[in-house]
Amino acid sequence: MLLLFPTPFFPANFTPSKPLCLPHRRLLLLRCKAADFDSFTERSGYLFDLTASEADSLTEYSVSKIAAVYRRKPLILFRRLYQIGTTFGKWFALRYFDWVYDRSDLMFQIRAAELRKILVELGPAYIKIAQAISSRPDLIPPSYLDELSLLQDRISPFSTEVAFNTIEQELGLPIDEIFSEISPEPIAAASLGQVYQARLRRSGEVVAVKVQRPGVQAAISLDILILRFLAGLLRRAGKLNTDLQAVVDEWASSLFREMDYIKEANNGLRFRQLYGGLPDVLVPKMFVEHSTRKVLVMEWVEGEKLSEVKDLYLVEVGVYCSFNQLLEYGFYHADPHPGNLLRTYDGKLAYLDFGMMGEFKQELRDGFIEACLHLVNRDFDALAKDFVTLGLLPPTADKEAVTKALTGVFQDAVAKGVRNISFGDLLGNLGTTMYKFKFQIPSYFSLVIRSLAVLEGIAISSNPDYKVLGSTYPWIARKVLSDSSPQLKSSLQNLLYEEGVFRIDRLESLLMESLRARTEKALVRKPAEETNSRVVVKQVLSFTLTEKGAFVRDILLQEIAKGLDALGIATLDSITSTATASIPFISFFSFSSMTDEDKVNLRTLHRLMLLVSGHQSTENTDKGLGGVSPYKSQNVYPEESSLVFNQLASVQEILPILSVISELPPESQQQLFSLPADLAGRLISRVTARTIRRMFL
């Protein structure tokens, strides 16, 4: 007799049957056969029935094909409209009477449970919608959140006999020739299918076998047709700029792809190849040879839902993985609800369910990064242009008016600092602005934002103050500083030079934020304040001396050369002033040859010396870097040159730099030792150009 595997994934109301011997499974199925109607088909069973030719025509999402099918079934269409209208109408009427009779709080839990039952009765399309919002504890009341979370993997299963017959028909073999063991009942059931635990006969590997719910495409197709029609009505009635039907089409297309398990298996293979090697990320193995459109076999993974364990380290791992998905490779998990993210028993983050994936094109990834940069730095003029690049604004929009509006919307949100920006802050007052300036929501954008919002929702359940943008921004800063993309290099150049003036404060912030981009457990769990100057120096040098840091290194050398040139002029002015101080009448005249640009360059040199010695400026760089340039509102005093001299002469400040040189890789040491010659060449060129300019101009 073969034994079942112990597993934590049994639903709360599920009692395992006796151990299953596959040759006798037919006898068992006669005893444990499920009812002909589950929670779906009891109220919406008529949706699941199509002829073979009609079902085959709906393997891919096509509005015209769906409409053609139901044009011949008007009674089913009207019956569905009546069912949806009366079901929701009754529930909203009860909520209204609760409000009228002042019993809303008393009936809150009951109405939440009723809503969950309604969604189950209405079928898989409505369950998928509910799953999309069930991961936001900051938006959904706790009672509703608890009920909607049950829709993630505790849907009533369909008949096991039907499921096993589907496996045999799809794979073309008796089930006991494929698996040596299989659970007699589903371990978990969802809206589109259900999962069994099994052991492959040939290799002995423990696997999850997902079987698609019969007729699910037909059930979803009609609801999508209705939702698409309602989206068109809503857009016309509300005079909205966003093409709501296109948003529905994007969601529906991804949903249809999710119902093709061959595509899901290939998605899983690609996801594993791209992200399976990330620290503490687990992507299960796919068995493509045992997978078809309706059956998927993949590696069995055990663990707990990430939303049910307070593990902020794994949330950070998820943020890093999401950064790689969205901004490095553009292939991302578009359905990361809590049921698809597990904490394995060895402490890794496991991704499940690769049916709904998205593609983020390179130009959009760069545009998204630029928008984050400009938002954090309060460059709302550039942000308005980013919105055009991302397709959120039409090119004909009034950029000046949009900039003014965005300043009013986002100014307070970003004033608290990048680490405290939440999606709620950003979206709070954006609705009116979006309507006024004809904002449009591209179809891809809703999936991207949902992917990030779900992750923030999971984190909020453990830490109410968690901000996913604040955790993502260090990776964005690192990418901007090191990426070879011409577009991002141009963005960095424009960010660091405002009207020709170098913004050292922005570079400081980007470098310091990039140093927070780390996933090692020991580092993530330490407060950032514990990072001492020696560690900062080593990390800054390790980055700037590599090939990826070449662009930033070139900027630093250029600005240091400018500063040393200004320091030379300031020194000469100081000597001249001292020498002439005792000469009668001469002391009344100023011989300073320093320009305003030289004074700015001198202050920049002072800040750069603080930076490379591991000491941040006393100016706070976390609270956004926009606003008025500090160089336009501050004067450089004569004492500035003495401050720089003290910085250069202080052995205590130089020691951190000297002590880490031996710890750098040989290539970095060689690059470091070549910098003085490079810097000298730049300085000589600058001094020569200055001399010629003053002699002949």
C-alpha positions as CSV (number, residue, x, y, z in Angstrom):
1,M,0.0,0.0,0.0
2,L,1.4,3.4,-1.0
3,L,1.3,6.3,1.5
4,L,0.3,9.9,0.9
5,F,2.7,12.7,1.7
6,P,2.2,14.8,4.8
7,T,1.7,18.4,3.7
8,P,0.7,21.7,5.3
9,F,-1.5,22.7,2.3
10,F,-4.7,20.8,3.1
11,P,-7.6,23.2,3.4
12,A,-8.9,23.7,7.0
13,N,-12.0,21.6,6.3
14,F,-10.2,18.8,4.5
15,T,-9.7,15.4,6.1
16,P,-7.2,13.1,4.2
17,S,-8.6,9.9,2.9
18,K,-7.0,6.5,3.5
19,P,-3.7,5.8,1.7
20,L,-4.3,5.5,-2.0
21,C,-3.3,2.5,-4.2
22,L,-3.5,3.6,-7.8
23,P,-4.6,0.3,-9.3
24,H,-7.7,0.5,-7.1
25,R,-8.5,4.2,-7.5
26,R,-11.7,3.5,-9.4
27,L,-13.2,1.8,-6.4
28,L,-12.1,4.7,-4.2
29,L,-13.6,7.3,-6.6
30,L,-17.0,5.6,-6.3
31,R,-16.9,6.3,-2.6
32,C,-15.3,9.8,-2.6
33,K,-16.8,11.1,-5.9
34,A,-17.6,14.8,-5.6
35,A,-21.1,16.1,-6.1
36,D,-22.1,16.9,-9.7
37,F,-22.4,20.6,-8.7
38,D,-19.7,22.5,-6.9
39,S,-20.1,26.2,-5.7
40,F,-19.5,27.4,-9.2
41,T,-21.9,25.2,-11.2
42,E,-24.6,25.3,-8.6
43,R,-25.5,28.8,-9.6
44,S,-23.5,29.4,-12.8
45,G,-23.2,25.9,-14.3
46,Y,-24.9,27.0,-17.5
47,L,-21.8,29.0,-18.3
48,F,-19.5,26.0,-18.5
49,D,-21.3,24.2,-21.3
50,L,-20.2,24.7,-24.9
51,T,-20.0,22.5,-27.9
52,A,-16.5,21.1,-28.8
53,S,-16.2,23.4,-31.7
54,E,-17.2,26.4,-29.6
55,A,-14.7,25.5,-26.9
56,D,-11.9,25.1,-29.4
57,S,-12.6,28.5,-30.9
58,L,-11.9,30.1,-27.5
59,T,-8.4,28.8,-26.8
60,E,-7.1,32.3,-27.5
61,Y,-8.6,35.6,-26.4
62,S,-10.6,37.1,-29.2
63,V,-13.5,39.5,-28.6
64,S,-15.0,38.7,-32.1
65,K,-15.0,35.0,-31.5
66,I,-16.5,35.3,-28.0
67,A,-19.2,37.6,-29.4
68,A,-19.9,35.2,-32.3
69,V,-20.4,32.3,-29.8
70,Y,-22.9,34.2,-27.6
71,R,-24.6,36.0,-30.4
72,R,-26.2,32.6,-31.0
73,K,-27.0,32.2,-27.3
74,P,-28.9,35.4,-26.4
75,L,-30.9,33.7,-23.6
76,I,-27.7,32.7,-21.8
77,L,-26.4,36.3,-22.1
78,F,-29.6,37.8,-20.7
79,R,-29.8,35.2,-18.0
80,R,-26.2,36.1,-16.9
81,L,-26.9,39.8,-16.9
82,Y,-30.0,39.2,-14.8
83,Q,-28.0,37.0,-12.4
84,I,-25.2,39.5,-11.9
85,G,-27.6,42.4,-11.5
86,T,-29.9,40.8,-9.0
87,T,-27.1,39.2,-7.0
88,F,-25.1,42.4,-6.5
89,G,-28.3,44.5,-6.3
90,K,-29.5,42.4,-3.3
91,W,-26.2,42.7,-1.5
92,F,-25.9,46.5,-2.0
93,A,-29.5,46.9,-0.9
94,L,-28.8,45.0,2.3
95,R,-25.7,47.2,2.9
96,Y,-27.9,50.3,2.3
97,F,-30.5,49.1,4.9
98,D,-27.7,48.4,7.3
99,W,-26.7,52.0,7.0
100,V,-30.2,53.3,7.2
101,Y,-30.9,51.3,10.4
102,D,-27.5,52.1,11.9
103,R,-26.3,48.5,12.1
104,S,-23.4,48.6,9.6
105,D,-20.8,47.8,12.2
106,L,-22.9,45.0,13.6
107,M,-23.4,43.4,10.2
108,F,-19.9,44.0,8.8
109,Q,-18.6,40.5,9.2
110,I,-21.8,38.9,7.9
111,R,-21.8,41.1,4.8
112,A,-18.2,40.3,4.1
113,A,-18.9,36.5,4.2
114,E,-21.9,37.1,2.0
115,L,-19.8,38.9,-0.5
116,R,-17.3,36.1,-0.7
117,K,-20.1,33.6,-1.3
118,I,-21.5,35.8,-4.0
119,L,-18.2,36.0,-5.8
120,V,-17.8,32.2,-5.6
121,E,-21.3,31.7,-7.0
122,L,-20.7,34.2,-9.9
123,G,-17.7,32.2,-11.0
124,P,-14.0,32.4,-11.8
125,A,-13.9,35.8,-13.5
126,Y,-15.1,37.5,-10.3
127,I,-12.8,35.5,-8.1
128,K,-9.8,36.6,-10.2
129,I,-11.0,40.3,-9.7
130,A,-11.3,39.7,-6.0
131,Q,-7.9,38.2,-5.8
132,A,-6.5,41.3,-7.3
133,I,-7.7,43.4,-4.4
134,S,-7.3,40.9,-1.6
135,S,-3.7,41.8,-0.9
136,R,-4.2,45.4,0.2
137,P,-4.8,45.6,4.0
138,D,-4.3,49.4,3.7
139,L,-7.3,49.6,1.3
140,I,-9.6,46.7,2.3
141,P,-11.3,46.5,5.8
142,P,-10.0,43.5,7.8
143,S,-13.2,41.6,7.7
144,Y,-13.4,41.7,4.0
145,L,-9.7,41.0,3.6
146,D,-10.0,37.8,5.7
147,E,-12.9,36.6,3.6
148,L,-11.4,37.5,0.2
149,S,-8.1,35.9,1.1
150,L,-10.0,32.5,1.3
151,L,-10.5,32.9,-2.5
152,Q,-6.8,32.4,-3.2
153,D,-6.7,28.6,-2.8
154,R,-9.8,27.4,-1.0
155,I,-12.4,27.2,-3.7
156,S,-14.6,24.2,-3.8
157,P,-13.0,21.5,-5.9
158,F,-14.5,19.7,-8.9
159,S,-14.8,16.0,-9.2
160,T,-11.5,14.1,-8.7
161,E,-12.8,11.4,-11.1
162,V,-13.1,14.2,-13.8
163,A,-9.7,15.5,-12.9
164,F,-8.0,12.0,-13.2
165,N,-9.8,11.4,-16.5
166,T,-8.5,14.7,-17.7
167,I,-4.9,13.8,-16.8
168,E,-5.2,10.4,-18.7
169,Q,-6.8,12.0,-21.7
170,E,-4.3,14.9,-21.9
171,L,-1.1,12.8,-21.3
172,G,-2.3,9.7,-23.2
173,L,-1.4,7.2,-20.5
174,P,-3.1,5.5,-17.6
175,I,-2.4,7.6,-14.5
176,D,-0.6,4.8,-12.7
177,E,2.0,4.6,-15.5
178,I,2.8,8.3,-14.9
179,F,2.7,8.5,-11.1
180,S,3.5,5.9,-8.5
181,E,1.5,7.9,-5.9
182,I,-1.1,10.6,-6.1
183,S,-3.4,12.2,-3.4
184,P,-7.0,11.0,-3.7
185,E,-8.3,14.5,-3.2
186,P,-7.0,17.9,-4.3
187,I,-4.5,19.6,-1.9
188,A,-5.8,23.0,-3.0
189,A,-8.4,24.3,-5.4
190,A,-8.5,27.7,-7.1
191,S,-10.8,29.4,-9.6
192,L,-9.1,28.0,-12.7
193,G,-8.0,24.5,-11.5
194,Q,-6.9,22.4,-8.6
195,V,-3.7,20.8,-7.4
196,Y,-2.8,17.2,-6.5
197,Q,0.4,16.0,-4.9
198,A,2.1,13.0,-6.7
199,R,5.3,11.2,-7.2
200,L,6.7,10.6,-10.7
201,R,7.1,6.9,-11.3
202,R,10.2,7.2,-13.5
203,S,12.3,9.6,-11.4
204,G,10.6,9.4,-8.0
205,E,10.4,13.2,-7.7
206,V,7.6,14.7,-5.7
207,V,5.5,17.0,-7.9
208,A,2.4,19.2,-8.0
209,V,-0.1,18.3,-10.6
210,K,-2.4,21.1,-11.6
211,V,-5.6,20.2,-13.5
212,Q,-7.8,22.8,-15.3
213,R,-11.4,23.1,-14.2
214,P,-13.6,21.8,-17.1
215,G,-15.4,24.5,-19.1
216,V,-13.6,27.4,-17.3
217,Q,-12.8,29.2,-20.5
218,A,-16.4,29.3,-21.5
219,A,-17.5,30.6,-18.1
220,I,-14.9,33.4,-18.1
221,S,-15.5,34.4,-21.8
222,L,-19.1,35.5,-21.2
223,D,-18.2,37.6,-18.2
224,I,-15.3,39.2,-20.0
225,L,-17.7,40.2,-22.8
226,I,-20.1,41.7,-20.3
227,L,-17.3,43.5,-18.4
228,R,-15.9,44.9,-21.7
229,F,-19.3,46.2,-22.6
230,L,-19.8,47.8,-19.2
231,A,-16.3,49.4,-19.5
232,G,-17.3,51.0,-22.7
233,L,-20.5,52.4,-21.2
234,L,-18.5,53.7,-18.2
235,R,-16.0,55.5,-20.3
236,R,-18.6,57.2,-22.4
237,A,-20.8,58.1,-19.5
238,G,-17.9,59.4,-17.4
239,K,-16.1,60.9,-20.4
240,L,-12.9,59.2,-19.2
241,N,-9.7,59.5,-21.1
242,T,-8.5,56.0,-20.3
243,D,-9.5,53.2,-22.8
244,L,-11.1,51.0,-20.2
245,Q,-11.9,48.4,-22.8
246,A,-8.2,48.1,-23.6
247,V,-7.5,47.6,-19.9
248,V,-10.1,44.8,-19.8
249,D,-8.6,43.3,-23.0
250,E,-5.1,43.3,-21.4
251,W,-6.4,41.6,-18.3
252,A,-8.4,39.1,-20.3
253,S,-5.5,38.3,-22.6
254,S,-3.3,37.5,-19.6
255,L,-6.1,35.5,-18.1
256,F,-6.5,33.4,-21.3
257,R,-2.7,32.8,-21.4
258,E,-3.0,31.7,-17.8
259,M,-5.4,29.0,-18.9
260,D,-2.9,27.5,-21.3
261,Y,-0.6,25.4,-19.1
262,I,1.9,24.8,-21.8
263,K,2.5,28.6,-21.8
264,E,2.7,28.5,-18.1
265,A,5.3,25.8,-18.1
266,N,7.4,27.8,-20.6
267,N,6.9,30.9,-18.5
268,G,8.1,29.0,-15.4
269,L,11.2,27.8,-17.3
270,R,12.1,31.3,-18.4
271,F,11.4,32.8,-14.9
272,R,13.6,30.1,-13.3
273,Q,16.4,30.9,-15.8
274,L,16.2,34.6,-15.2
275,Y,15.6,34.8,-11.4
276,G,16.1,31.3,-10.0
277,G,19.7,32.2,-9.2
278,L,18.9,35.3,-7.1
279,P,19.8,34.9,-3.4
280,D,17.1,33.1,-1.4
281,V,14.7,32.9,-4.4
282,L,13.2,29.6,-5.3
283,V,11.5,28.9,-8.6
284,P,10.1,25.4,-9.0
285,K,11.2,23.1,-11.8
286,M,8.8,22.5,-14.6
287,F,8.2,19.1,-16.2
288,V,7.2,20.2,-19.7
289,E,7.2,16.6,-21.0
290,H,4.3,15.9,-18.7
291,S,2.4,19.1,-19.3
292,T,-0.4,20.0,-21.8
293,R,-2.9,22.8,-22.2
294,K,-5.0,21.5,-19.3
295,V,-2.4,19.6,-17.1
296,L,0.7,21.1,-15.6
297,V,3.3,19.1,-13.6
298,M,5.9,21.0,-11.6
299,E,8.2,20.6,-8.6
300,W,6.4,20.3,-5.2
301,V,7.2,23.2,-2.9
302,E,6.2,23.3,0.8
303,G,6.0,26.4,3.0
304,E,3.8,29.1,4.4
305,K,2.2,32.0,2.7
306,L,4.4,35.0,2.8
307,S,1.5,37.1,4.0
308,E,1.1,34.8,7.1
309,V,4.6,35.1,8.3
310,K,6.4,38.3,9.5
311,D,9.6,38.0,7.4
312,L,10.6,41.5,6.2
313,Y,13.9,40.1,4.9
314,L,12.0,38.0,2.4
315,V,9.9,41.0,1.5
316,E,13.2,42.8,0.7
317,V,14.2,39.7,-1.4
318,G,10.8,40.1,-3.2
319,V,11.5,43.8,-3.8
320,Y,14.9,43.0,-5.3
321,C,13.4,40.2,-7.4
322,S,10.6,42.5,-8.5
323,F,13.2,45.1,-9.4
324,N,15.0,42.6,-11.6
325,Q,11.7,41.5,-13.2
326,L,10.4,45.0,-14.0
327,L,13.5,47.1,-14.6
328,E,16.3,44.6,-15.6
329,Y,14.7,42.0,-17.8
330,G,11.1,43.2,-18.2
331,F,9.6,39.8,-17.7
332,Y,7.5,39.9,-14.6
333,H,5.0,38.0,-12.5
334,A,1.7,39.8,-13.0
335,D,-0.3,37.8,-10.4
336,P,1.8,37.8,-7.2
337,H,-1.2,37.4,-4.8
338,P,-0.3,35.9,-1.4
339,G,-1.3,32.4,-2.5
340,N,1.5,32.6,-5.1
341,L,4.3,33.7,-2.7
342,L,5.6,31.2,-0.1
343,R,8.2,31.2,2.6
344,T,9.8,27.8,2.4
345,Y,10.8,26.0,5.5
346,D,14.5,26.7,4.7
347,G,13.8,30.4,4.6
348,K,13.5,31.1,0.9
349,L,11.0,33.0,-1.1
350,A,9.2,30.7,-3.5
351,Y,7.2,31.9,-6.6
352,L,4.3,29.8,-7.8
353,D,1.8,30.1,-10.7
354,F,3.4,31.5,-13.8
355,G,0.2,31.7,-15.9
356,M,-0.2,35.5,-15.8
357,M,3.1,37.1,-16.8
358,G,3.9,40.5,-18.3
359,E,6.4,42.0,-20.6
360,F,7.9,45.5,-19.9
361,K,9.6,47.0,-23.0
362,Q,13.1,48.5,-22.7
363,E,12.0,52.1,-23.5
364,L,9.2,51.8,-20.9
365,R,11.6,50.4,-18.3
366,D,14.0,53.4,-18.8
367,G,11.0,55.8,-18.8
368,F,9.8,54.3,-15.5
369,I,13.3,54.7,-13.9
370,E,13.5,58.3,-15.1
371,A,10.1,59.0,-13.7
372,C,11.1,57.7,-10.3
373,L,14.3,59.7,-10.4
374,H,12.5,62.9,-11.3
375,L,9.8,62.3,-8.7
376,V,12.2,61.8,-5.9
377,N,14.2,64.9,-7.0
378,R,11.1,66.9,-7.4
379,D,11.9,67.7,-11.0
380,F,8.2,67.9,-12.0
381,D,8.9,69.5,-15.4
382,A,10.9,66.4,-16.4
383,L,8.3,64.2,-14.7
384,A,5.6,65.6,-17.0
385,K,7.7,64.6,-20.0
386,D,8.2,61.1,-18.5
387,F,4.4,60.7,-18.4
388,V,4.3,61.3,-22.1
389,T,7.1,58.7,-22.7
390,L,5.1,56.2,-20.5
391,G,1.9,56.8,-22.5
392,L,0.1,58.3,-19.5
393,L,-0.2,61.7,-21.2
394,P,-0.9,62.6,-24.8
395,P,2.0,64.5,-26.5
396,T,-0.3,67.5,-27.0
397,A,-0.8,68.1,-23.3
398,D,0.2,71.5,-21.9
399,K,3.5,70.6,-20.2
400,E,3.7,73.8,-18.1
401,A,0.2,73.4,-16.7
402,V,0.8,69.7,-16.0
403,T,4.1,70.5,-14.2
404,K,2.3,73.0,-12.0
405,A,-0.5,70.4,-11.2
406,L,2.0,67.6,-10.5
407,T,3.9,69.9,-8.1
408,G,0.7,70.5,-6.2
409,V,-0.1,66.8,-6.1
410,F,3.3,65.3,-5.3
411,Q,5.1,68.0,-3.3
412,D,3.8,66.9,0.1
413,A,4.2,63.2,-0.7
414,V,7.9,63.4,-1.6
415,A,8.7,66.0,1.1
416,K,8.8,63.2,3.7
417,G,11.7,61.6,1.9
418,V,12.0,58.8,-0.6
419,R,12.0,56.1,2.2
420,N,8.5,57.3,3.3
421,I,6.7,57.5,-0.1
422,S,3.8,55.1,-0.5
423,F,1.5,54.4,-3.4
424,G,-1.3,55.8,-1.3
425,D,0.6,59.1,-1.0
426,L,1.2,59.2,-4.8
427,L,-2.4,58.3,-5.8
428,G,-4.1,60.4,-3.1
429,N,-4.9,63.5,-5.1
430,L,-4.0,62.4,-8.6
431,G,-7.6,61.6,-9.7
432,T,-8.6,65.2,-10.5
433,T,-5.4,66.0,-12.2
434,M,-5.6,62.8,-14.4
435,Y,-9.1,63.8,-15.5
436,K,-8.3,67.4,-16.1
437,F,-5.2,66.7,-18.3
438,K,-6.7,63.7,-20.1
439,F,-4.4,61.2,-18.5
440,Q,-4.8,57.7,-19.9
441,I,-3.9,54.4,-18.3
442,P,-2.0,52.2,-20.8
443,S,-3.0,48.5,-20.7
444,Y,0.5,47.4,-19.5
445,F,0.5,49.9,-16.7
446,S,-2.3,48.4,-14.6
447,L,-0.4,45.0,-14.4
448,V,2.9,46.7,-13.4
449,I,1.4,48.8,-10.7
450,R,-0.6,45.8,-9.4
451,S,2.5,43.8,-9.2
452,L,4.2,46.4,-7.0
453,A,1.0,47.2,-5.0
454,V,0.5,43.6,-4.0
455,L,4.0,43.3,-2.7
456,E,3.6,46.5,-0.7
457,G,0.3,45.1,0.6
458,I,1.9,41.9,1.9
459,A,4.7,43.9,3.6
460,I,2.2,46.3,5.2
461,S,0.6,43.3,7.0
462,S,3.9,42.8,8.8
463,N,5.1,46.4,9.0
464,P,2.4,49.1,8.6
465,D,5.1,51.7,7.8
466,Y,6.7,49.7,4.9
467,K,7.1,51.5,1.6
468,V,7.9,49.5,-1.5
469,L,9.1,52.5,-3.4
470,G,11.5,53.4,-0.6
471,S,12.9,49.8,-0.8
472,T,13.0,49.8,-4.6
473,Y,14.7,53.2,-5.0
474,P,18.2,52.0,-3.9
475,W,18.2,49.5,-6.8
476,I,17.0,52.2,-9.1
477,A,19.8,54.5,-7.9
478,R,22.4,51.7,-8.4
479,K,21.1,51.0,-11.9
480,V,21.1,54.7,-13.0
481,L,24.7,55.1,-11.7
482,S,26.0,51.9,-13.4
483,D,23.8,51.2,-16.5
484,S,25.3,51.5,-19.9
485,S,22.1,52.6,-21.6
486,P,22.6,55.9,-23.4
487,Q,19.1,57.1,-22.3
488,L,19.9,56.5,-18.6
489,K,23.4,58.1,-19.0
490,S,21.7,61.1,-20.5
491,S,19.2,61.2,-17.7
492,L,22.0,61.0,-15.1
493,Q,23.9,63.8,-16.8
494,N,20.8,66.0,-16.9
495,L,20.0,65.2,-13.2
496,L,23.5,66.1,-12.0
497,Y,23.9,69.2,-14.0
498,E,21.1,71.8,-13.5
499,E,21.6,74.8,-15.8
500,G,25.3,73.9,-16.0
501,V,25.8,73.7,-12.3
502,F,26.9,70.4,-10.8
503,R,24.5,69.1,-8.1
504,I,26.8,67.3,-5.7
505,D,23.9,66.8,-3.3
506,R,22.1,64.7,-5.9
507,L,25.2,62.6,-6.5
508,E,25.6,62.1,-2.8
509,S,22.0,61.0,-2.5
510,L,22.3,58.5,-5.4
511,L,25.5,57.0,-4.1
512,M,24.2,56.7,-0.5
513,E,20.9,55.3,-1.6
514,S,22.7,52.8,-3.9
515,L,24.7,51.5,-0.9
516,R,21.3,50.5,0.7
517,A,20.7,48.1,-2.3
518,R,21.7,44.9,-0.5
519,T,20.0,41.6,0.2
520,E,22.4,39.8,2.5
521,K,20.5,38.9,5.7
522,A,23.1,40.3,8.0
523,L,23.2,43.7,6.2
524,V,19.4,44.0,5.6
525,R,18.7,43.5,9.3
526,K,21.2,46.1,10.4
527,P,20.1,49.7,10.5
528,A,21.7,51.9,7.9
529,E,23.1,54.1,10.6
530,E,25.4,51.4,11.7
531,T,27.4,51.6,8.4
532,N,30.7,53.3,9.4
533,S,32.8,55.6,7.2
534,R,35.3,52.8,6.4
535,V,32.5,50.7,4.9
536,V,31.1,53.6,3.0
537,V,34.6,54.4,1.5
538,K,35.2,50.8,0.5
539,Q,31.8,50.6,-1.2
540,V,32.1,53.9,-3.0
541,L,35.6,53.0,-4.3
542,S,34.6,49.5,-5.2
543,F,31.8,50.9,-7.4
544,T,33.6,53.9,-9.0
545,L,36.7,52.0,-9.8
546,T,34.9,49.3,-11.8
547,E,33.8,49.4,-15.4
548,K,30.2,50.0,-14.4
549,G,31.3,53.0,-12.4
550,A,33.3,54.6,-15.3
551,F,30.7,57.2,-16.2
552,V,30.4,58.4,-12.6
553,R,34.2,58.2,-12.1
554,D,34.6,60.5,-15.1
555,I,32.2,63.0,-13.6
556,L,34.0,62.9,-10.3
557,L,37.4,63.5,-11.9
558,Q,36.0,66.4,-13.9
559,E,34.6,68.0,-10.8
560,I,37.7,67.4,-8.7
561,A,39.8,69.0,-11.4
562,K,37.5,72.0,-11.4
563,G,37.7,72.2,-7.6
564,L,41.5,72.0,-7.5
565,D,41.7,74.7,-10.1
566,A,39.5,76.9,-8.0
567,L,41.6,76.0,-4.9
568,G,44.7,77.1,-6.7
569,I,43.1,80.5,-7.6
570,A,41.8,80.9,-4.0
571,T,45.3,80.1,-2.7
572,L,46.9,82.6,-5.1
573,D,44.3,85.2,-4.0
574,S,45.0,84.5,-0.4
575,I,48.8,84.9,-0.9
576,T,48.3,88.1,-2.9
577,S,46.0,89.5,-0.3
578,T,48.5,88.8,2.5
579,A,51.4,90.2,0.6
580,T,49.6,93.5,-0.2
581,A,48.0,93.9,3.2
582,S,50.8,96.1,4.6
583,I,51.1,98.3,1.5
584,P,49.4,101.7,2.0
585,F,46.2,102.3,-0.1
586,I,46.5,98.9,-1.9
587,S,44.6,97.2,0.9
588,F,41.5,99.2,0.0
589,F,41.3,97.4,-3.4
590,S,40.2,93.8,-4.0
591,F,42.4,91.7,-6.2
592,S,40.2,88.5,-6.1
593,S,40.2,86.7,-9.5
594,M,37.7,84.1,-8.4
595,T,34.4,84.0,-10.4
596,D,31.1,82.8,-9.0
597,E,31.7,79.5,-10.9
598,D,35.1,79.1,-9.1
599,K,33.4,79.6,-5.7
600,V,30.8,76.9,-6.5
601,N,33.6,74.6,-7.7
602,L,35.5,75.1,-4.4
603,R,32.4,74.2,-2.3
604,T,31.9,71.2,-4.5
605,L,35.5,70.1,-3.9
606,H,34.9,70.3,-0.2
607,R,31.7,68.2,-0.5
608,L,33.6,65.7,-2.7
609,M,36.4,65.3,-0.1
610,L,33.7,64.6,2.6
611,L,32.2,62.0,0.3
612,V,35.3,60.1,-0.6
613,S,36.4,60.1,3.0
614,G,33.2,58.5,4.1
615,H,31.5,61.4,5.7
616,Q,28.2,62.7,4.4
617,S,27.5,66.4,4.2
618,T,25.5,67.9,7.1
619,E,22.8,68.8,4.6
620,N,20.1,66.1,4.6
621,T,20.0,64.3,1.2
622,D,17.2,62.0,2.1
623,K,14.3,64.4,1.9
624,G,14.3,64.9,-1.8
625,L,16.8,66.8,-3.8
626,G,14.8,69.2,-5.8
627,G,13.9,72.7,-5.2
628,V,16.3,75.6,-5.3
629,S,19.9,74.8,-6.1
630,P,22.0,75.2,-2.9
631,Y,24.6,77.0,-5.0
632,K,22.2,79.7,-6.0
633,S,21.3,80.7,-2.5
634,Q,24.6,80.3,-0.6
635,N,27.7,82.4,-0.7
636,V,31.2,80.8,-0.5
637,Y,33.2,82.5,2.2
638,P,37.0,83.0,2.1
639,E,37.2,80.4,4.8
640,E,36.1,77.7,2.3
641,S,39.6,77.3,1.0
642,S,41.0,76.7,4.5
643,L,38.3,74.1,5.1
644,V,39.4,72.2,2.0
645,F,43.0,72.5,3.1
646,N,42.1,71.1,6.5
647,Q,40.2,68.3,4.7
648,L,43.2,67.5,2.6
649,A,45.7,67.7,5.4
650,S,43.7,65.7,8.0
651,V,45.4,62.3,8.4
652,Q,42.5,61.1,10.4
653,E,40.1,61.7,7.4
654,I,42.5,60.1,4.9
655,L,43.1,56.9,6.9
656,P,39.8,55.3,5.9
657,I,40.8,55.7,2.2
658,L,44.3,54.3,2.7
659,S,43.1,51.4,4.9
660,V,40.7,50.0,2.3
661,I,43.0,50.2,-0.7
662,S,44.7,46.8,0.1
663,E,41.2,45.2,0.3
664,L,40.2,46.2,-3.2
665,P,40.5,43.8,-6.1
666,P,43.8,44.1,-8.1
667,E,42.0,45.6,-11.1
668,S,40.5,48.3,-8.9
669,Q,43.8,49.1,-7.3
670,Q,45.4,49.4,-10.7
671,Q,42.6,51.8,-11.7
672,L,43.1,53.8,-8.5
673,F,46.8,54.3,-9.1
674,S,46.2,55.6,-12.6
675,L,43.8,58.3,-11.4
676,P,46.4,60.9,-10.3
677,A,47.9,61.0,-13.8
678,D,44.4,61.3,-15.3
679,L,43.5,64.0,-12.8
680,A,46.7,65.9,-13.5
681,G,46.1,65.9,-17.2
682,R,42.6,67.3,-16.7
683,L,43.9,69.9,-14.3
684,I,46.7,71.0,-16.7
685,S,44.2,71.3,-19.6
686,R,41.8,73.4,-17.5
687,V,44.6,75.7,-16.2
688,T,46.0,76.1,-19.7
689,A,42.6,76.9,-21.2
690,R,41.9,79.4,-18.4
691,T,45.3,81.1,-19.0
692,I,44.7,81.4,-22.7
693,R,41.2,82.7,-22.2
694,R,42.4,85.4,-19.8
695,M,45.3,86.4,-22.1
696,F,43.3,86.8,-25.3
697,L,39.7,87.5,-24.3
